[in-house]
Amino acid sequence: MNTAVQQRIPISKPSITQLEINYVNDAITNGWGSHCYDYIIRFQKLFASYLKSDYALATSSCTGAIHLAFLSIGLQPGDEVICPDITWIASVAPITYIGAKPVFVDVKKDTWCIDPEKIEQAITSRTKAIMPVHLYGNVCEMDEIMAIAKKYNLFVIEDAAEALGSEYKGKKVGSIGDFGAFSFHGTKTMTTSEGGMLVTNNKTLFDEALIYNDHGRDHRNPKTFWMERIGYKYKISNLQAALGCAQVERLEDLVNKKREIFNSYKTLLNGLPGLSMNAEQEYVKNSYWMPTIIFDEPVNFNRENLFAQMKEHNIDSRPFFYPLSFLPMFETKKENTVSYGIYDRGINLPSYYDITQKEIEKVVNVIKSKVK
Ligand SMILES: *Cc1c(COP(=O)(O)O)cnc(C)c1O
């Protein structure tokens, strides 16, 4: 085996134990015919119960789950959705699939999540929803966001893809808005290789999502193969759901490990000047999907230089997301000064389940050697 490959410290990779292997083995051996949905049903139940949400719909991706959420609230072409400027593109791409418009609002300096104080001034007569994104495990100010939504009669779709296990005032994030969406992509806190989940406590919205995810077919209609509208198909497979069941059963452990890894980084990086890391307000539990560091403006550090040094030491790292309004498809919004001020000073650090304390130390030493 190539030793360079062995020693590489990847940014993320899943934790797969005998439990996952057993479930997937069982699904591929027995999960056919009348059993072809068994693991999907079990996965949805387990997940809903973990979140304390009433309904859960497993999907082939979080992108699909978000698309279903916006279809189900009746988002129309020309409508507007208020989103944070800093997030992964999958939060907002589905808004554009419908012909609606994401309206980018600046983020808070401490949480890197949407700033509630800037939401109200972005609301117009076309605004239909607010989409808080819990970035890198960090948690949005949900009370403030829910209050604004109530005042203006808007839906709230939480993108919790990066914050499975994070809590806001004792509630799991993703369970607070009208819909919550999760991702089980291989880089996320738990995985089904590719996959997602849409959760809600609203039966009417859930029924809409079911219809949209079944090509417009209403399972309550007795007429076989009768469709009332054009729908989509973002279904998960029973094989993937089997993997998902094992991962949910281990979720507490997976989240605890993320917290341990973050705390190791935090302790070792303590004392570096001008350094910010993922925030955890007193009323929040952060599941620290990706330990992230940002260096303040006056700190003398060259990010490209640090990336090069990491690469030389066989360490994977990632840049912070660009402001979405900076991308060519959207109108630039330089007035989002926090977003534009932090993105090129931020780095995500490796945080997979099996990372060792020695490996964390190695990463920290490279950072320390490049920041003065
Ligand atoms: C990963 C991610 C998604 C999309 O997840 P997929 O399962 O890849 O579709 C959406 N939003 C955010 C914030 C993400 O990080």
The ligand as a MOL file (V3000), in Angstrom:
LIG
                    3D

  0  0  0     0  0            999 V3000
M  V30 BEGIN CTAB
M  V30 COUNTS 15 15 0 0 0
M  V30 BEGIN ATOM
M  V30 1 C -24.6430 19.3640 1.9960 0
M  V30 2 C -25.5710 20.4970 2.0180 0
M  V30 3 C -26.7820 20.5010 1.3070 0
M  V30 4 C -27.1240 19.5110 0.2350 0
M  V30 5 O -27.0440 18.2150 0.5250 0
M  V30 6 P -27.0910 17.1070 -0.6080 0
M  V30 7 O -27.5090 15.9070 0.1600 0
M  V30 8 O -25.7220 17.0240 -1.1640 0
M  V30 9 O -28.0950 17.5040 -1.6250 0
M  V30 10 C -27.6470 21.5540 1.4730 0
M  V30 11 N -27.3680 22.5720 2.2920 0
M  V30 12 C -26.2210 22.6350 2.9690 0
M  V30 13 C -25.9870 23.7970 3.8700 0
M  V30 14 C -25.2730 21.6130 2.8510 0
M  V30 15 O -24.1130 21.6960 3.4990 0
M  V30 END ATOM
M  V30 BEGIN BOND
M  V30 1 1 1 2
M  V30 2 1 2 3
M  V30 3 2 2 14
M  V30 4 1 3 4
M  V30 5 2 3 10
M  V30 6 1 4 5
M  V30 7 1 5 6
M  V30 8 2 6 7
M  V30 9 1 6 8
M  V30 10 1 6 9
M  V30 11 1 10 11
M  V30 12 2 11 12
M  V30 13 1 12 13
M  V30 14 1 12 14
M  V30 15 1 14 15
M  V30 END BOND
M  V30 END CTAB
M  END
